[in-house]
């Protein structure tokens, strides 16, 4: 069912200002308002003051001129079809009302600006609506006719309001419709009134004597009786008509609610199926992801463990192939040197001449190379300084005592490998010579000696020979 936006204007002046203000402020009896919901009403714009005082204050402060019969204030009421604010159960939805209120406040502010004196939300009636008042000032004077003085301007205002409410799903009312709003209080009052079909005889005047003397008089009297009776019948039937209208409206709303409920159920079923399918896909994807994650974690754990093993092997191999720096060996032997550039210079001491260590090689003061391994230097300096002839194993023990067994073992391995490498390099030409295959000497095949008889038979007689 389509839902429509509704806008109604009413010109106010004189005592009608106070009457409308008291109705909007609920300071007088309002039959169609629920007293228990009155606290839901809310002032959205302006001040909750007497409307007459606000008009007089604005006229005085702004110097607005006015005629004696000028329209002082225009009451504007905006609302929408109640179904727009309802859910599928026919109950009002607070969120929808709030969205609608904010859209209306924005449009009224943009349209009337500071001419809008105040705006109030009424929630205590059957359909939520806003009631506001603006002062019709044009060119410094009160001139409601210039704003809303003809059907064209009213229709344009309705068009603008309908366009502003379109994003909310509301439609403009039928353009050019001559339907009018019934008085709300009277409408609800007739609905609540009990229906009793009876004729009030006192309201039918008795005929005059002269009316019964002629045929025309009797016809005229009969017409007066019929008209009086019909008028009373119309007054008493009006509640039935209003009740029928209300029943028709409620039936239409119930059917619309049932349609919305059926559509909602269908939508919920579709949504539920889609959600279940999405959940199943998500669960399958999550399980696959968890399985992949577990596989990757296992692979990463294996790679991490293997990297640690390789790191330990590299460290062990590095320690195994690392000699003890000669500067540390010199320090362990009691030498204190001074750094000059990249070399460490050690002064002469006792029987030991001045020495230097550069690029982990030991040189004499004259630059003669003396050794490059901790084992050789240990043996050499023990012999020169301490007159001790250390064997290789004794040098290994001294290094183990000073630097620990792992470093001493590594230094010894490096020393052995270095010696072996030098030996291989020195003996490589001899080994290559021995590995070269021997040369093969090809000898000429000896001439075969033929038998004498065959030689004699096949031989050609030479010149001068005798037979």
Protein Blocks (a to p, Z undefined) as FASTA:
>chain_A
ZZdddddddddehjllmmmmmmmnopaccfkbcfklmmmpccfbhjdddfklmmmmmmmm
nopacdfklcfbdcddddddfklmpcfkopacfklmmmmmmmmmmmmmmmnmmmlmbdcd
dfkbmbdcddddddddeehiacfklmmmpfklmmmmmmmmmmmmmmnopacddehiabdc
ddfklmmmmmmpccdddddfklpccddfklmmpmklmmmmmmmmmmmmmmmmmmmmmmmm
mmmmmmmmmmmmmmmmmmmmmmmmmmmmmmmmmmmmmmmmmmmmmmmmmmmmmmmmmmmm
mmmmmmmmmmmmmmmmmmmmpccdfklmmmmnopacddehjbccdddehjbccdddeehi
acdfkopafbjcfklmmmmmmmmmnopacdfklmmmmmmmmnojklmmmmmmmmmmmmmm
mmmmmmmmmmmmmmpccdddddddddddddfklmmmmpccdehiaZZ
